[in-house]
């Protein structure tokens, strides 16, 4: 009887157009994240950093083409335009510093297609990385760019 009820529920979800997409969604795998900022990074100036969880494929396509400067542009309205599909967390980092994000991470195991990091560096460049597929990572901010150290 239970199998029949479960089968009927799945059938109804599919038949009504709801589908399993809303039931089974990709999740952000990242469970541990730290930041290491080199001395002299960003012309020895503090910078903003934003982690952005995205749950919509079309929006992800647009966001992953942005540079950090475009994300941080005061005229940009990504968060206001898509509050249902974007969640973000803001941090400020300074040169020659380290930051271990507290557990549990605010985005760990949440539904999401991607977790993008935008660093508002002064020097030209994309200054954007994707982090959702790593379980543990350390992001290293150098003098002119960003690197990822995957922790096993």
DSSP file (Angstrom, degrees, kcal/mol; ACC not computed):
  #  RESIDUE AA STRUCTURE BP1 BP2  ACC     N-H-->O    O-->H-N    N-H-->O    O-->H-N    TCO  KAPPA ALPHA  PHI   PSI    X-CA   Y-CA   Z-CA
    1    1 A X     >        0   0    0      0, 0.0     4,-2.2     0, 0.0     5,-0.2   0.000 360.0 360.0 360.0 -42.4    0.0    0.0    0.0
    2    2 A X  H  >  +     0   0    0      1,-0.2     4,-2.7     2,-0.2     5,-0.2   0.897 360.0  52.2 -63.6 -39.7    2.8    2.4    0.9
    3    3 A X  H  > S+     0   0    0      1,-0.2     4,-2.6     2,-0.2    -1,-0.2   0.904 108.8  50.8 -62.2 -40.1    4.5    1.7   -2.4
    4    4 A X  H  > S+     0   0    0      2,-0.2     4,-2.4     1,-0.2    -2,-0.2   0.913 111.0  47.6 -63.9 -43.6    1.3    2.5   -4.3
    5    5 A X  H  X S+     0   0    0     -4,-2.2     4,-2.3     2,-0.2    -2,-0.2   0.926 112.9  48.7 -63.9 -45.5    0.9    5.8   -2.4
    6    6 A X  H  X S+     0   0    0     -4,-2.7     4,-2.2     1,-0.2    -2,-0.2   0.914 111.8  49.4 -61.7 -42.8    4.5    6.8   -3.1
    7    7 A X  H  X S+     0   0    0     -4,-2.6     4,-2.5     1,-0.2    -1,-0.2   0.907 110.6  50.2 -62.8 -42.2    4.2    5.9   -6.8
    8    8 A X  H  X S+     0   0    0     -4,-2.4     4,-2.6     2,-0.2    -1,-0.2   0.890 109.0  51.8 -63.7 -39.9    0.9    8.0   -7.0
    9    9 A X  H  X S+     0   0    0     -4,-2.3     4,-2.3     2,-0.2    -2,-0.2   0.943 111.9  45.7 -62.7 -47.6    2.6   11.0   -5.4
   10   10 A X  H  X S+     0   0    0     -4,-2.2     4,-2.2     1,-0.2     5,-0.2   0.924 113.0  50.6 -61.3 -44.4    5.5   10.9   -7.8
   11   11 A X  H  X S+     0   0    0     -4,-2.5     4,-3.0     1,-0.2    -1,-0.2   0.917 110.2  49.9 -59.2 -44.2    3.1   10.4  -10.8
   12   12 A X  H  X S+     0   0    0     -4,-2.6     4,-2.2     1,-0.2     6,-0.3   0.893 109.0  52.1 -63.4 -40.2    1.0   13.4   -9.6
   13   13 A X  H  <>S+     0   0    0     -4,-2.3     6,-3.0     2,-0.2     5,-0.9   0.925 115.0  41.6 -61.3 -44.1    4.1   15.6   -9.3
   14   14 A X  H ><5S+     0   0    0     -4,-2.2     3,-1.2     4,-0.2    -2,-0.2   0.925 115.2  50.1 -69.2 -44.4    5.2   14.8  -12.8
   15   15 A X  H 3<5S+     0   0    0     -4,-3.0    -2,-0.2     1,-0.3    -1,-0.2   0.819 107.2  54.2 -66.3 -31.4    1.7   15.0  -14.3
   16   16 A X  T 3<5S-     0   0    0     -4,-2.2    -1,-0.3    -5,-0.2    -2,-0.2   0.472 115.5-111.0 -84.5  -0.1    1.0   18.4  -12.8
   17   17 A X  T < 5S+     0   0    0     -3,-1.2    -3,-0.2    -4,-0.3    -2,-0.1   0.369  94.6 108.1  89.6  -8.5    4.1   19.9  -14.2
   18   18 A X     >< +     0   0    0     -5,-0.9     4,-0.7    -6,-0.3    -4,-0.2   0.923  58.0 176.6 -67.5 -43.4    5.7   20.3  -10.8
   19   19 A X  T >4  -     0   0    0     -6,-3.0     3,-0.5     1,-0.2     4,-0.3   0.150  49.6 -72.8  64.2 175.9    8.1   17.5  -11.7
   20   20 A X  T 3> S+     0   0    0      1,-0.2     4,-4.0     2,-0.2     3,-0.5   0.571 112.7  89.1 -82.6  -9.0   10.9   16.2   -9.6
   21   21 A X  T 34 S+     0   0    0      1,-0.3    -1,-0.2     2,-0.2    -2,-0.1   0.879  92.4  43.4 -56.6 -38.6   13.0   19.4  -10.3
   22   22 A X  T << S+     0   0    0     -4,-0.7    -1,-0.3    -3,-0.5     3,-0.2   0.710 119.4  44.1 -80.2 -18.9   11.5   21.1   -7.3
   23   23 A X  T  4 S+     0   0    0     -3,-0.5     2,-0.7    -4,-0.3    -2,-0.2   0.884 119.8  37.5 -88.9 -45.1   11.8   17.9   -5.2
   24   24 A X  S  < S+     0   0    0     -4,-4.0     2,-0.3    87,-0.0    -1,-0.3  -0.894  76.9 165.9-112.8 102.6   15.4   16.9   -6.2
   25   25 A X        -     0   0    0     -2,-0.7    -3,-0.1    -3,-0.2    -4,-0.0  -0.860  42.1 -98.6-115.7 150.5   17.6   20.0   -6.6
   26   26 A X        -     0   0    0     -2,-0.3    86,-2.6    29,-0.1     2,-0.3  -0.331  41.5-147.9 -60.5 148.6   21.4   20.2   -6.9
   27   27 A X  B     -A  111   0A   0     84,-0.3     2,-0.5    86,-0.1    84,-0.2  -0.897  18.8-107.8-121.4 151.2   23.0   21.2   -3.6
   28   28 A X        -     0   0    0     82,-2.3    81,-1.9    -2,-0.3    82,-0.2  -0.678  27.6-161.4 -76.9 122.1   26.2   23.2   -2.9
   29   29 A X        +     0   0    0    103,-1.8    -1,-0.1    -2,-0.5   104,-0.1   0.705  51.0 115.7 -80.2 -21.5   28.7   20.6   -1.7
   30   30 A X        +     0   0    0    102,-0.4    79,-0.2     1,-0.2   105,-0.2  -0.283  26.1 159.8 -60.8 123.4   31.1   23.1    0.0
   31   31 A X        +     0   0    0    104,-3.2    74,-0.4     1,-0.3     2,-0.4   0.546  63.9  38.0-118.6 -16.6   31.2   22.5    3.8
   32   32 A X  E     +b  136   0B   0    103,-1.5   105,-2.2   102,-0.1     2,-0.4  -0.987  63.6 169.7-141.9 129.2   34.5   24.2    4.8
   33   33 A X  E     +b  137   0B   0     -2,-0.4    68,-2.3    68,-0.3     2,-0.3  -0.996   3.2 172.8-144.5 133.6   35.9   27.4    3.4
   34   34 A X  E     -bC 138 100B   0    103,-1.7   105,-2.9    -2,-0.4     2,-0.4  -0.946  19.0-141.4-135.7 159.9   38.8   29.7    4.4
   35   35 A X  E     -bC 139  99B   0     64,-3.2    64,-2.6    -2,-0.3     2,-0.5  -0.965   9.0-169.3-123.1 137.7   40.4   32.7    2.9
   36   36 A X  E     -bC 140  98B   0    103,-2.7   105,-3.0    -2,-0.4     2,-0.6  -0.985   7.6-163.9-127.0 119.3   44.1   33.6    2.9
   37   37 A X  E     -bC 141  97B   0     60,-3.3    60,-0.8    -2,-0.5    59,-0.3  -0.911  15.8-134.8-109.7 122.1   45.1   37.1    1.8
   38   38 A X    >   -     0   0    0    103,-2.8     3,-1.9    -2,-0.6    58,-0.8  -0.312  32.3 -92.0 -70.3 152.4   48.7   37.7    0.8
   39   39 A X  T 3  S+     0   0    0     56,-0.3    -1,-0.1     1,-0.3   104,-0.1  -0.447 115.7  20.1 -59.6 137.4   50.7   40.7    2.1
   40   40 A X  T >> S+     0   0    0      1,-0.2     4,-0.9    -2,-0.1     3,-0.7   0.453  87.8 156.0  81.7   0.4   50.3   43.4   -0.5
   41   41 A X  H <>  +     0   0    0     -3,-1.9     4,-1.1     1,-0.2     3,-0.5  -0.282  66.2  12.3 -61.0 146.2   47.2   41.9   -2.1
   42   42 A X  H >4 S-     0   0    0    101,-0.8     3,-0.7   100,-0.6    -1,-0.2   0.901 141.2 -53.2  54.2  47.3   45.0   44.3   -4.0
   43   43 A X  H <4 S-     0   0    0     -3,-0.7    -1,-0.3   100,-0.5    -2,-0.2   0.855 100.8 -63.4  56.0  36.6   47.6   47.1   -3.9
   44   44 A X  H 3< S+     0   0    0     -4,-0.9     2,-0.4    -3,-0.5    -1,-0.2   0.852 109.5 125.2  58.3  39.1   47.8   46.6   -0.1
   45   45 A X    <<  -     0   0    0     -4,-1.1    -1,-0.2    -3,-0.7    77,-0.1  -0.961  66.0-106.3-129.6 144.2   44.2   47.7    0.3
   46   46 A X        -     0   0    0     -2,-0.4     2,-0.3    48,-0.1    48,-0.2  -0.265  41.0-166.8 -61.3 154.3   41.1   46.1    1.9
   47   47 A X  E     -E   93   0C   0     46,-2.4    46,-2.7    74,-0.0     2,-0.2  -0.985  20.1-111.9-146.4 156.4   38.5   44.7   -0.5
   48   48 A X  E     -E   92   0C   0     72,-0.4    72,-2.8    -2,-0.3     2,-0.4  -0.580  27.3-167.2 -86.1 150.2   35.0   43.4   -0.5
   49   49 A X  E     -EF  91 119C   0     42,-2.7    42,-2.8    -2,-0.2     2,-0.4  -0.998   1.4-168.1-137.2 137.5   34.2   39.8   -1.2
   50   50 A X  E     -EF  90 118C   0     68,-2.5    68,-2.6    -2,-0.4     2,-0.5  -0.993  11.0-155.5-133.4 130.7   30.8   38.3   -2.0
   51   51 A X  E     -EF  89 117C   0     38,-2.6    38,-2.2    -2,-0.4     2,-0.5  -0.896  18.7-166.1 -98.3 129.4   29.7   34.7   -2.1
   52   52 A X  E     -EF  88 116C   0     64,-3.2    64,-2.9    -2,-0.5     2,-0.5  -0.959  10.3-159.9-127.1 115.2   26.7   34.3   -4.4
   53   53 A X  E     -EF  87 115C   0     34,-2.9    34,-2.0    -2,-0.5     2,-0.4  -0.823  14.4-167.4 -92.9 129.7   24.5   31.1   -4.4
   54   54 A X  E     +EF  86 114C   0     60,-2.4    59,-3.0    -2,-0.5    60,-1.7  -0.963  18.9 179.5-122.7 132.2   22.5   30.8   -7.6
   55   55 A X        +     0   0    0     30,-2.1     2,-0.5    -2,-0.4    31,-0.1   0.345  61.2  79.0-113.2   6.4   19.6   28.4   -8.2
   56   56 A X     >  -     0   0    0     29,-0.4     4,-2.4     1,-0.1     5,-0.2  -0.965  63.8-149.7-121.4 128.2   18.6   29.2  -11.7
   57   57 A X  H  > S+     0   0    0     -2,-0.5     4,-2.1     1,-0.2    -1,-0.1   0.894  97.7  50.1 -62.0 -43.2   20.5   28.0  -14.8
   58   58 A X  H  > S+     0   0    0      1,-0.2     4,-1.2     2,-0.2    -1,-0.2   0.921 113.9  45.2 -64.3 -43.4   19.6   31.0  -17.0
   59   59 A X  H  > S+     0   0    0      1,-0.2     4,-2.8     2,-0.2     5,-0.2   0.891 109.1  56.6 -67.2 -39.0   20.7   33.5  -14.3
   60   60 A X  H  X S+     0   0    0     -4,-2.4     4,-2.7     1,-0.2     5,-0.2   0.908 102.4  56.4 -57.9 -42.2   23.9   31.5  -13.7
   61   61 A X  H  < S+     0   0    0     -4,-2.1     4,-0.3     1,-0.2    -1,-0.2   0.879 111.6  42.8 -57.5 -38.7   24.8   31.8  -17.3
   62   62 A X  H >< S+     0   0    0     -4,-1.2     3,-0.9    -3,-0.2     4,-0.3   0.922 115.1  48.4 -72.7 -45.0   24.6   35.6  -17.0
   63   63 A X  H >< S+     0   0    0     -4,-2.8     3,-1.4     1,-0.3    -2,-0.2   0.856 104.1  57.7 -68.5 -36.0   26.4   35.8  -13.6
   64   64 A X  T 3< S+     0   0    0     -4,-2.7    -1,-0.3     1,-0.3    -2,-0.1   0.615 103.7  55.6 -74.3  -7.4   29.3   33.6  -14.6
   65   65 A X  T <  S+     0   0    0     -3,-0.9    -1,-0.3    -4,-0.3    -2,-0.2   0.525  91.0  97.6 -93.9  -8.3   30.1   35.9  -17.4
   66   66 A X    <   -     0   0    0     -3,-1.4     2,-0.2    -4,-0.3    -3,-0.0  -0.466  68.6-135.4 -78.1 149.8   30.3   39.0  -15.1
   67   67 A X     >  -     0   0    0     -2,-0.1     4,-2.0     1,-0.1    59,-0.2  -0.580  31.0-107.4 -88.4 166.2   33.6   40.3  -13.7
   68   68 A X  H  > S+     0   0    0     58,-2.5     4,-2.7    57,-0.3     5,-0.2   0.887 121.6  58.1 -61.3 -37.7   33.7   41.2  -10.1
   69   69 A X  H  > S+     0   0    0     56,-0.4     4,-0.6     1,-0.2    -1,-0.2   0.891 107.0  47.7 -60.0 -38.6   33.7   44.9  -11.0
   70   70 A X  H  4 S+     0   0    0      2,-0.2     3,-0.5     1,-0.2    -1,-0.2   0.887 111.4  50.4 -69.5 -38.4   30.4   44.4  -12.8
   71   71 A X  H  < S+     0   0    0     -4,-2.0    -2,-0.2     1,-0.2    -1,-0.2   0.917 115.0  43.0 -63.8 -42.7   28.9   42.5   -9.8
   72   72 A X  H  < S+     0   0    0     -4,-2.7    -1,-0.2    -5,-0.1    -2,-0.2   0.471  82.0 127.4 -85.1  -1.8   29.9   45.3   -7.4
   73   73 A X    ><  -     0   0    0     -4,-0.6     3,-2.0    -3,-0.5    -3,-0.1  -0.354  63.9-134.3 -55.4 126.5   28.8   48.1   -9.7
   74   74 A X  T 3  S+     0   0    0      1,-0.3    -1,-0.2    -2,-0.1    -4,-0.0   0.756 105.5  56.0 -58.1 -23.6   26.5   50.3   -7.7
   75   75 A X  T 3  S+     0   0    0      2,-0.0    -1,-0.3     0, 0.0     2,-0.1   0.630  83.9 106.4 -82.7 -13.2   24.0   50.4  -10.6
   76   76 A X    <   -     0   0    0     -3,-2.0     3,-0.1    -6,-0.1     4,-0.1  -0.391  45.2-176.5 -68.2 143.1   23.8   46.5  -10.7
   77   77 A X     >  +     0   0    0      1,-0.1     4,-2.9     2,-0.1     5,-0.3  -0.033  35.5 129.7-131.6  32.2   20.6   45.2   -9.3
   78   78 A X  H  > S+     0   0    0      1,-0.2     4,-1.8     2,-0.2    -1,-0.1   0.917  78.1  45.3 -55.7 -48.6   21.1   41.4   -9.5
   79   79 A X  H  4 S+     0   0    0      1,-0.2    -1,-0.2     2,-0.2     7,-0.2   0.895 116.5  45.4 -65.7 -39.5   20.0   40.8   -5.9
   80   80 A X  H >4 S+     0   0    0      1,-0.2     3,-0.6     2,-0.1    -1,-0.2   0.875 114.4  48.2 -71.0 -36.8   17.0   43.0   -6.1
   81   81 A X  H 3< S+     0   0    0     -4,-2.9    -2,-0.2     1,-0.2    -1,-0.2   0.796 125.0  26.3 -75.3 -28.9   15.9   41.6   -9.5
   82   82 A X  T >X  +     0   0    0     -4,-1.8     4,-1.2    -5,-0.3     3,-1.1  -0.375  65.1 149.9-133.0  56.5   16.2   37.9   -8.6
   83   83 A X  T <4 S+     0   0    0     -3,-0.6    -1,-0.1     1,-0.3    -2,-0.1   0.744  75.8  55.9 -65.5 -21.0   15.7   37.6   -4.8
   84   84 A X  T 34 S+     0   0    0      1,-0.2    -1,-0.3    -3,-0.1    -2,-0.1   0.732 116.4  33.7 -80.5 -21.5   14.2   34.1   -5.2
   85   85 A X  T <4 S+     0   0    0     -3,-1.1   -30,-2.1    -6,-0.1   -29,-0.4   0.444 112.0  62.6-115.5  -2.1   17.2   32.7   -7.1
   86   86 A X  E  <  +E   54   0C   0     -4,-1.2     2,-0.4   -32,-0.2   -32,-0.2  -0.989  48.8 174.6-127.5 133.3   20.1   34.5   -5.6
   87   87 A X  E     -E   53   0C   0    -34,-2.0   -34,-2.9    -2,-0.4     2,-0.3  -0.989  15.6-173.2-126.9 142.2   21.4   34.5   -2.0
   88   88 A X  E     -E   52   0C   0     -2,-0.4     2,-0.4   -36,-0.2   -36,-0.2  -0.973  18.8-158.1-140.7 155.4   24.6   36.3   -1.1
   89   89 A X  E     -E   51   0C   0    -38,-2.2   -38,-2.6    -2,-0.3     2,-0.4  -0.999  17.3-149.0-132.7 128.6   27.0   36.8    1.8
   90   90 A X  E     +E   50   0C   0     -2,-0.4     2,-0.3   -40,-0.2   -40,-0.2  -0.783  18.2 172.5-105.3 138.9   29.3   39.8    2.1
   91   91 A X  E     -E   49   0C   0    -42,-2.8   -42,-2.7    -2,-0.4     2,-0.4  -0.956  22.6-142.4-138.2 156.6   32.8   39.9    3.7
   92   92 A X  E     -E   48   0C   0     -2,-0.3     2,-0.3   -44,-0.2   -44,-0.2  -0.990  21.6-170.0-119.7 130.9   35.6   42.4    3.9
   93   93 A X  E     -E   47   0C   0    -46,-2.7   -46,-2.4    -2,-0.4     2,-0.3  -0.895   7.5-155.1-122.2 151.8   39.2   41.2    3.8
   94   94 A X        -     0   0    0     -2,-0.3     3,-0.5   -48,-0.2   -57,-0.2  -0.904  34.3 -89.4-122.2 152.3   42.5   43.0    4.4
   95   95 A X  S    S+     0   0    0     -2,-0.3   -56,-0.3     1,-0.2   -57,-0.2  -0.217 109.2  22.7 -57.4 150.0   46.0   42.1    3.1
   96   96 A X  S    S+     0   0    0    -58,-0.8     2,-0.3   -59,-0.3    -1,-0.2   0.901 101.5 116.5  58.9  46.8   48.0   39.7    5.2
   97   97 A X  E     -C   37   0B   0    -60,-0.8   -60,-3.3    -3,-0.5     2,-0.3  -0.922  49.9-149.8-138.3 164.7   45.0   38.2    6.9
   98   98 A X  E     -C   36   0B   0     -2,-0.3     2,-0.4   -62,-0.2   -62,-0.2  -0.974   8.8-170.9-132.8 147.6   43.3   34.8    7.1
   99   99 A X  E     -C   35   0B   0    -64,-2.6   -64,-3.2    -2,-0.3     2,-0.6  -0.956   7.9-165.1-143.4 122.5   39.6   34.0    7.7
  100  100 A X  E     -C   34   0B   0     -2,-0.4   -66,-0.2   -66,-0.2     2,-0.2  -0.936  28.4-128.7-102.2 120.1   38.0   30.6    8.4
  101  101 A X        -     0   0    0    -68,-2.3   -68,-0.3    -2,-0.6     4,-0.1  -0.475  31.3-107.0 -69.7 138.4   34.3   30.8    7.9
  102  102 A X        -     0   0    0     -2,-0.2     2,-0.3     2,-0.1     4,-0.1  -0.270  48.4 -76.4 -67.8 151.1   32.4   29.5   10.9
  103  103 A X  S    S+     0   0    0      2,-0.1     2,-0.1     1,-0.1    -1,-0.1  -0.688 110.8  38.9 -91.1 146.8   30.6   26.1   10.8
  104  104 A X  S    S-     0   0    0     -2,-0.3    -2,-0.1   -73,-0.1    -1,-0.1   0.670  90.8-132.4 -74.6 150.6   28.1   25.4    9.5
  105  105 A X    >   -     0   0    0    -74,-0.4     3,-1.0     1,-0.1    -1,-0.1  -0.369  17.3-121.3 -63.3 144.9   28.6   27.5    6.4
  106  106 A X  T 3  S+     0   0    0      1,-0.3    -1,-0.1    -4,-0.1    -3,-0.0   0.753 111.6  36.6 -62.5 -22.8   25.5   29.6    5.6
  107  107 A X  T >  S+     0   0    0    -77,-0.1     3,-1.8     3,-0.1   -79,-0.3   0.428  83.9 131.2-108.9  -1.6   25.2   28.0    2.2
  108  108 A X  T <  S-     0   0    0     -3,-1.0   -79,-0.1     1,-0.3   -77,-0.1  -0.316  84.7  -5.8 -61.5 130.1   26.3   24.4    3.0
  109  109 A X  T 3  S+     0   0    0    -81,-1.9    -1,-0.3   -79,-0.2     2,-0.2   0.566  98.4 138.4  64.0  12.3   24.0   21.8    1.6
  110  110 A X    <   -     0   0    0     -3,-1.8   -82,-2.3   -82,-0.2    -1,-0.2  -0.515  66.2 -90.7 -80.2 154.7   21.5   24.4    0.4
  111  111 A X  B     +A   27   0A   0    -84,-0.2   -84,-0.3    -2,-0.2     2,-0.2  -0.426  69.7 132.8 -61.2 137.6   19.8   24.0   -3.0
  112  112 A X        -     0   0    0    -86,-2.6   -57,-0.3    -2,-0.1     3,-0.1  -0.825  55.0-143.1 177.0 145.2   21.9   25.8   -5.6
  113  113 A X  S    S-     0   0    0    -59,-3.0     2,-0.3     1,-0.3   -58,-0.2   0.801  88.1  -1.3 -82.1 -33.4   23.3   25.4   -9.1
  114  114 A X  E     -F   54   0C   0    -60,-1.7   -60,-2.4   -88,-0.1     2,-0.5  -0.993  50.7-143.3-156.2 156.4   26.5   27.3   -8.3
  115  115 A X  E     -F   53   0C   0     -2,-0.3    16,-3.1   -62,-0.2    17,-0.6  -0.959  28.2-169.3-124.5 110.8   28.4   29.2   -5.6
  116  116 A X  E     -FG  52 130C   0    -64,-2.9   -64,-3.2    -2,-0.5     2,-0.5  -0.771  10.2-153.0-101.6 143.8   30.3   32.1   -7.2
  117  117 A X  E     -FG  51 129C   0     12,-2.8    12,-1.8    -2,-0.3     2,-0.5  -0.977   9.3-170.2-115.0 127.3   32.9   34.2   -5.4
  118  118 A X  E     -FG  50 128C   0    -68,-2.6   -68,-2.5    -2,-0.5     2,-0.5  -0.979   2.5-165.8-116.0 127.0   33.4   37.8   -6.5
  119  119 A X  E     -F   49   0C   0      8,-2.4     2,-2.1    -2,-0.5   -70,-0.2  -0.964  19.1-137.9-114.9 124.6   36.4   39.8   -5.1
  120  120 A X        +     0   0    0    -72,-2.8   -72,-0.4    -2,-0.5     2,-0.1  -0.454  37.5 171.8 -84.6  69.1   36.4   43.5   -5.7
  121  121 A X        -     0   0    0     -2,-2.1     4,-0.1     2,-0.1    23,-0.0  -0.388  37.0-134.9 -75.3 154.4   40.1   43.9   -6.6
  122  122 A X  S    S+     0   0    0    -77,-0.1    -1,-0.1    -2,-0.1     3,-0.1   0.867  83.7  78.6 -74.9 -38.9   41.4   47.2   -7.9
  123  123 A X  S    S-     0   0    0      1,-0.1    -2,-0.1    22,-0.0    21,-0.0  -0.377  96.0 -93.5 -75.1 150.5   43.4   45.7  -10.7
  124  124 A X  S    S+     0   0    0     -2,-0.1     2,-0.2   -55,-0.0    -1,-0.1  -0.250  74.4  94.9 -61.8 149.1   41.7   44.6  -13.9
  125  125 A X  S    S-     0   0    0      1,-0.1   -56,-0.4    -4,-0.1   -57,-0.3  -0.740  81.2 -88.3 147.9 167.1   40.5   41.0  -14.2
  126  126 A X        -     0   0    0     -2,-0.2   -58,-2.5   -59,-0.2    -7,-0.2   0.912  42.3-171.3 -70.6 -42.5   37.5   38.8  -13.7
  127  127 A X        +     0   0    0      1,-0.2    -8,-2.4   -60,-0.2     2,-0.4   0.907  43.3 122.5  48.2  49.4   38.3   38.1  -10.0
  128  128 A X  E     +G  118   0C   0    -10,-0.2     2,-0.3    18,-0.1   -10,-0.2  -0.999  35.7 175.9-141.0 136.0   35.5   35.5   -9.9
  129  129 A X  E     -G  117   0C   0    -12,-1.8   -12,-2.8    -2,-0.4     2,-0.4  -0.974  26.4-127.2-138.7 155.8   35.7   31.8   -9.1
  130  130 A X  E     +G  116   0C   0     -2,-0.3   -14,-0.2   -14,-0.2    -2,-0.0  -0.865  27.6 169.0-101.8 137.2   33.1   28.9   -8.8
  131  131 A X    >   +     0   0    0    -16,-3.1     3,-1.5    -2,-0.4   -15,-0.1   0.478  43.6 101.5-124.8  -6.3   33.2   26.9   -5.6
  132  132 A X  T 3  S+     0   0    0    -17,-0.6  -103,-1.8     1,-0.3  -102,-0.4   0.727  79.6  55.6 -63.3 -24.2   30.1   24.7   -5.4
  133  133 A X  T 3  S+     0   0    0   -104,-0.1    -1,-0.3   -18,-0.1     2,-0.2   0.621  89.8  87.1 -87.5 -11.2   31.8   21.5   -6.4
  134  134 A X    <   -     0   0    0     -3,-1.5     3,-0.2     1,-0.1  -102,-0.1  -0.610  58.3-159.1 -87.2 147.6   34.5   21.4   -3.7
  135  135 A X  S    S+     0   0    0      1,-0.4  -104,-3.2    -2,-0.2  -103,-1.5   0.863  85.2  11.9 -87.5 -43.6   33.9   19.9   -0.3
  136  136 A X  E    S+b   32   0B   0     15,-0.4    15,-2.0  -105,-0.2    -1,-0.4  -1.000  78.3 165.5-135.1 133.8   36.7   21.9    1.4
  137  137 A X  E     -bD  33 150B   0   -105,-2.2  -103,-1.7    -2,-0.4     2,-0.5  -0.996  27.9-152.4-149.3 152.7   38.6   24.8   -0.1
  138  138 A X  E     -bD  34 149B   0     11,-2.3    11,-3.2    -2,-0.3     2,-0.5  -0.998  18.7-148.8-122.6 126.3   41.0   27.6    0.7
  139  139 A X  E     -bD  35 148B   0   -105,-2.9  -103,-2.7    -2,-0.5     2,-0.6  -0.845  11.0-155.5 -97.0 127.4   40.8   30.7   -1.5
  140  140 A X  E     -bD  36 147B   0      7,-3.0     7,-2.6    -2,-0.5     2,-0.7  -0.909   1.5-157.2-109.2 121.9   44.1   32.4   -1.8
  141  141 A X  E     -bD  37 146B   0   -105,-3.0  -103,-2.8    -2,-0.6     5,-0.2  -0.876  19.1-176.7-101.1 112.6   44.1   36.1   -2.7
  142  142 A X        -     0   0    0      3,-3.0  -100,-0.6    -2,-0.7  -102,-0.0  -0.157  45.9 -75.8 -96.4-167.8   47.4   37.1   -4.3
  143  143 A X  S    S+     0   0    0   -102,-0.2  -101,-0.8     1,-0.2  -100,-0.5   0.860 125.2   3.2 -61.0 -37.3   48.8   40.5   -5.5
  144  144 A X  S    S+     0   0    0   -103,-0.1     2,-0.3  -102,-0.1    -1,-0.2   0.338 126.6  18.6-134.8   9.2   46.7   40.5   -8.6
  145  145 A X        -     0   0    0    -19,-0.1    -3,-3.0   -18,-0.0     2,-0.4  -0.952  66.6 -97.5-165.8-176.0   44.5   37.4   -8.7
  146  146 A X  E     -D  141   0B   0     -2,-0.3     2,-0.3    -5,-0.2    -5,-0.2  -0.907  26.2-176.6-121.3 140.9   42.7   34.5   -6.9
  147  147 A X  E     -D  140   0B   0     -7,-2.6    -7,-3.0    -2,-0.4     2,-0.5  -0.928  17.0-137.0-130.9 160.0   43.6   30.9   -6.6
  148  148 A X  E     -D  139   0B   0     -2,-0.3     2,-0.6    -9,-0.2    -9,-0.2  -0.973   7.3-163.9-121.6 130.8   41.9   27.9   -5.1
  149  149 A X  E     -D  138   0B   0    -11,-3.2   -11,-2.3    -2,-0.5     2,-0.4  -0.950  17.4-146.2-110.5 110.6   43.6   25.3   -2.9
  150  150 A X  E     -D  137   0B   0     -2,-0.6     2,-0.5   -13,-0.2   -13,-0.2  -0.650  11.3-147.0 -80.8 127.4   41.3   22.2   -2.6
  151  151 A X              0   0    0    -15,-2.0   -15,-0.4    -2,-0.4   -16,-0.2  -0.813 360.0 360.0 -98.3 129.8   41.7   20.5    0.8
  152  152 A X              0   0    0     -2,-0.5    -1,-0.1   -17,-0.1   -15,-0.0   0.417 360.0 360.0-102.8 360.0   41.3   16.8    0.9
